[in-house]
């Protein structure tokens, strides 16, 4: 006997299930799940109702609420004794509703993590964002496009050089996530002295010769500034968006403004801004101390009408984890900073799927 076992079966049908689920809205799009095509494979067995709820990302921060709302809606139908919901995700829809320019085989979305200047923790954010997306159930790869300061291998503790069969490059994996960087083939103290065309060729190789497999997201750690790497990436393929990393200081915000304008000029959606080193959470009293000032990320958010995706606290363990090759998300998953990165991943995935869904025509039922 199920939770709702005292009901008759008179009103229970596939049509009544879909009608009930039309009352459940996607919290971001404010449209019902049935019209959005997110309800699939409705089946009825006696009083048991089963169906699939297909999310636009496994990192959806509202997935448990949506599941609960669906369960409550269907449970009100006369005759329902049990509700079984299979949660899946499909990230394949693209912003703009048009095919990608020179798509990377197997990759649904490419997300650039960028900043206007160095020293703001961009690579730390990129590495932990990728790991947080992966922890949510997404298939994720990490590409280090910062040829002049390739820090990603050290941050992830990666030392194995990539292999090649002459046609494809096989990237090593860290915690089940494929990762590529020039730092895997050049010793740590070897300077990379390349002109723009060489950097363009490297990014092209990383995009199209690496065997990425099937990925929901390819996170790209960009070098600071608005130079050759940014232009090459946007010329070579279509990005689903860029995540801007800043710190509370005014000088960091000024540089990020230039980076935002650059991405908009080349028609790359700016998904939002992350304020890194936003505050220090004192372990003695749980108070927040805004060492570098406050309101920087919020100011950028309002000025450019983009979301403030997250605020990452100052914590020595973040730097220690990067130096030791064990990012804080893996070394200390219960740390408040790790939770901040998980929330950031949900917000980024939400913005990518929101842009994709809003541009799609409603499916035919």
C-alpha positions in Angstrom: 0.0 0.0 0.0 1.3 3.4 -0.9 1.2 6.8 0.8 -2.1 7.7 -0.9 -3.7 4.3 -0.8 -7.2 5.3 0.2 -8.3 6.6 -3.3 -10.2 5.2 -6.1 -8.9 4.8 -9.7 -11.7 6.7 -11.5 -9.7 9.9 -12.3 -6.3 8.4 -13.0 -5.1 8.5 -16.6 -2.1 9.7 -18.5 -4.1 12.8 -19.4 -5.0 13.6 -15.8 -1.3 13.2 -14.8 -0.2 15.7 -17.5 -3.0 18.0 -16.5 -1.9 17.9 -12.8 1.8 18.5 -13.8 0.8 21.6 -15.8 0.3 23.3 -12.4 4.0 22.8 -11.7 6.3 25.6 -13.0 10.0 25.8 -13.7 11.1 28.3 -11.0 13.4 30.1 -13.5 11.3 30.1 -16.7 7.9 30.5 -15.0 6.4 28.1 -17.5 4.8 24.7 -16.7 6.9 21.6 -17.0 4.6 19.9 -19.5 4.7 22.8 -22.0 8.5 22.9 -21.6 8.7 19.3 -22.6 10.3 18.3 -19.4 7.8 15.5 -18.5 8.4 12.2 -20.4 7.4 8.6 -20.4 4.3 8.8 -18.2 3.2 5.3 -17.2 0.4 4.0 -15.0 0.4 0.6 -13.3 -2.7 0.3 -11.0 -2.3 3.2 -8.6 1.4 3.7 -9.3 2.3 6.7 -11.5 5.8 6.8 -13.0 7.4 9.4 -15.3 10.7 11.0 -16.2 11.5 14.6 -15.2 14.1 15.8 -17.7 16.1 18.7 -16.3 18.3 21.0 -18.4 21.3 20.3 -16.2 22.1 17.8 -13.5 23.5 20.7 -11.5 20.0 22.3 -11.2 19.8 23.9 -7.8 16.0 23.5 -7.6 15.8 19.9 -8.6 14.6 18.6 -5.3 11.9 21.2 -5.0 10.7 20.5 -8.5 10.6 16.7 -7.7 8.6 17.4 -4.5 6.2 19.7 -6.4 5.6 17.1 -9.0 5.0 14.4 -6.4 2.5 16.6 -4.5 0.6 17.6 -7.7 0.2 14.0 -9.0 -0.6 12.6 -5.5 -3.8 14.7 -5.5 -5.2 12.7 -8.4 -7.9 10.3 -7.4 -6.6 6.7 -7.4 -2.9 7.5 -7.0 -1.2 5.3 -4.5 2.5 5.8 -5.4 4.5 8.3 -7.4 7.9 7.3 -8.9 9.9 10.0 -10.6 13.0 9.3 -12.7 15.3 12.4 -12.7 17.4 12.8 -15.8 19.1 15.8 -17.5 19.7 16.9 -21.0 22.2 19.7 -21.5 22.3 19.4 -25.3 20.1 22.5 -26.1 22.2 25.5 -27.2 21.6 29.2 -26.5 20.1 30.9 -29.5 18.4 27.7 -30.7 20.9 27.5 -33.5 23.8 25.0 -34.1 27.2 25.9 -32.8 29.8 27.3 -35.0 32.4 24.6 -35.5 31.1 22.5 -32.5 33.6 20.5 -30.5 32.6 16.9 -31.0 30.7 15.5 -28.0 30.7 18.8 -26.1 27.3 20.4 -25.3 28.4 23.6 -23.7 31.7 25.5 -23.4 32.1 27.9 -20.5 35.0 30.3 -20.4 36.2 31.4 -16.9 37.8 34.8 -17.4 39.1 37.9 -15.6 40.4 41.3 -16.6 43.6 40.9 -14.5 45.7 38.3 -12.9 45.9 37.5 -9.2 42.1 37.3 -8.6 42.0 33.5 -8.2 40.6 32.7 -11.7 42.3 29.3 -12.0 41.2 28.3 -8.5 37.6 29.2 -9.4 37.8 27.4 -12.8 39.2 24.2 -11.2 36.7 24.1 -8.3 33.8 25.1 -10.6 34.6 22.2 -12.9 34.8 19.7 -10.0 31.6 21.0 -8.5 29.8 20.6 -11.8 31.1 17.0 -12.0 30.1 16.3 -8.4 26.5 17.3 -9.4 26.4 14.4 -11.9 27.5 16.3 -15.0 30.1 15.1 -17.4 32.8 17.7 -17.3 36.2 18.5 -18.9 38.7 21.2 -18.0 40.8 23.0 -20.6 43.7 25.2 -19.5 44.0 27.9 -22.1 46.5 30.0 -20.0 49.6 29.0 -21.9 51.8 31.6 -20.1 50.7 30.6 -16.6 49.4 27.0 -16.8 48.6 26.5 -13.1 45.8 23.9 -13.5 48.0 20.8 -13.5 49.6 21.8 -10.1 46.2 22.7 -8.7 44.8 19.3 -9.6 48.0 17.3 -8.8 48.3 16.2 -12.4 51.7 15.1 -13.7 50.8 12.5 -16.4 51.5 13.9 -19.9 48.8 13.4 -22.5 49.2 10.6 -25.0 48.6 10.7 -28.7 48.1 8.3 -31.6 49.0 10.9 -34.2 45.4 11.8 -34.8 43.9 12.4 -31.4 45.2 13.6 -28.0 44.2 11.5 -25.0 44.0 13.8 -22.0 44.8 12.4 -18.5 42.0 12.3 -15.9 41.8 13.8 -12.5 39.0 12.5 -10.2 37.4 11.1 -13.4 37.6 14.5 -15.2 39.6 14.9 -18.4 42.0 17.8 -18.3 44.5 19.3 -20.8 47.2 22.0 -20.3 50.4 23.0 -21.8 51.8 22.6 -18.2 51.6 18.8 -18.7 54.2 18.9 -21.5 56.4 21.8 -20.4 58.3 21.7 -17.1 57.1 24.0 -14.5 60.0 26.5 -14.8 60.2 26.5 -18.6 58.9 29.8 -20.0 56.4 29.6 -22.9 57.4 32.2 -25.4 54.7 32.2 -28.1 53.3 34.7 -30.5 49.6 35.0 -31.2 49.4 32.5 -34.1 51.1 29.8 -32.0 48.6 30.3 -29.2 45.7 30.1 -31.7 47.1 26.8 -32.9 47.3 25.5 -29.3 43.7 26.4 -28.5 42.6 24.8 -31.8 44.5 21.6 -30.9 43.1 21.5 -27.4 39.5 22.0 -28.7 39.5 19.7 -31.7 42.2 17.1 -31.3 41.7 16.2 -27.7 39.3 13.2 -27.4 36.9 14.8 -24.9 34.3 12.1 -25.2 30.7 13.1 -24.3 30.7 16.2 -22.1 27.9 18.3 -20.7 30.3 21.1 -20.0 33.9 22.0 -21.0 35.2 24.6 -18.6 38.0 26.7 -20.1 40.4 28.5 -17.8 41.4 31.7 -19.7 44.5 33.8 -19.3 44.0 37.2 -17.8 43.0 40.1 -20.0 41.4 40.5 -23.4 44.0 39.3 -25.8 44.8 36.6 -28.3 43.5 33.6 -26.3 40.1 35.1 -25.8 39.7 36.1 -29.5 41.0 32.7 -30.7 38.5 30.8 -28.6 35.6 32.9 -29.7 36.7 32.6 -33.4 37.2 28.9 -33.3 33.9 27.7 -31.8 30.7 28.9 -30.1 30.7 29.5 -26.3 27.7 29.0 -24.2 28.9 31.9 -22.0 31.6 33.5 -19.9 32.0 33.6 -16.1 33.8 36.7 -14.9 36.0 36.5 -11.8 36.7 39.6 -9.7 37.7 40.6 -6.2 36.2 43.4 -4.2 39.0 45.9 -5.0 38.1 48.7 -7.5 41.1 48.0 -9.7 39.9 44.4 -10.3 36.4 45.6 -11.1 37.7 48.1 -13.7 39.6 45.4 -15.5 36.6 43.0 -15.4 34.5 45.8 -17.0 36.8 45.7 -20.0 36.5 41.9 -20.2 32.7 42.0 -20.1 32.6 44.5 -22.9 35.0 42.4 -25.0 32.9 39.3 -24.7 29.8 41.2 -25.5 31.5 42.7 -28.6 32.2 39.2 -29.9 28.6 38.1 -29.0 29.5 35.7 -26.1 26.8 35.7 -23.4 28.2 36.9 -20.0 26.7 34.4 -17.6 27.5 36.5 -14.5 30.2 37.5 -12.1 31.9 35.7 -9.2 33.4 37.7 -6.4 36.4 35.8 -5.1 38.1 36.6 -1.8 34.8 38.3 -0.9 35.1 38.0 2.9 36.8 36.1 5.7 34.6 33.8 7.8 36.2 33.8 11.3 36.1 30.3 12.7 36.0 31.7 16.3 32.7 33.6 16.0 31.3 32.8 12.5 31.4 36.5 11.6 32.2 37.7 8.1 35.0 40.3 7.8 35.2 42.1 4.5 39.0 42.5 4.4 39.2 43.8 0.8 36.0 45.9 0.9 32.5 45.0 0.0 29.9 45.4 -2.8 32.3 45.0 -5.8 30.5 42.0 -7.3 27.1 43.5 -6.6 28.1 46.8 -8.3 29.2 45.0 -11.5 26.0 42.9 -11.4 23.8 46.0 -11.3 25.9 48.0 -13.8 26.0 45.4 -16.5 22.7 43.7 -15.6 24.3 40.3 -15.0 23.8 37.9 -12.1 26.1 37.8 -9.1 26.7 34.1 -9.4 28.5 33.7 -6.0 30.8 35.0 -3.4 33.8 32.8 -2.5 35.3 33.4 1.0 38.9 33.9 1.9 40.2 30.7 3.4 43.9 29.6 3.6 42.8 26.1 2.9 41.8 27.1 -0.6 45.4 28.1 -1.4 46.8 25.2 0.5 44.7 22.8 -1.5 45.8 24.3 -4.8 49.4 24.2 -3.8 49.1 20.5 -2.7 47.2 19.4 -5.8 44.0 18.7 -3.9 41.4 21.4 -4.5 39.3 22.3 -1.4 36.2 20.8 -3.0 38.0 17.4 -2.8 40.2 17.9 0.3 37.5 19.5 2.5 34.1 19.1 1.0 32.3 20.3 4.2 34.2 23.6 4.2 32.0 26.7 3.7 34.2 27.5 0.7 33.4 24.1 -0.9 29.7 24.8 -0.4 30.2 28.2 -2.0 31.7 26.5 -5.1 28.8 24.0 -5.2 26.3 26.9 -5.2 28.4 28.6 -7.9 28.2 25.5 -10.0 24.4 25.4 -9.7 24.1 29.1 -10.6 26.4 28.8 -13.6 24.5 25.7 -14.9 21.2 27.5 -14.2 22.3 30.4 -16.4 23.4 28.2 -19.2 20.2 26.2 -19.3 18.1 29.3 -18.8 19.7 30.9 -21.9 19.1 27.7 -23.9 15.5 27.2 -22.8 14.4 30.8 -23.3 15.6 30.7 -26.9 13.8 27.4 -27.8 10.3 27.3 -29.2 7.8 25.4 -27.0 7.7 21.7 -28.0 4.6 20.2 -29.6 2.8 18.0 -27.1 
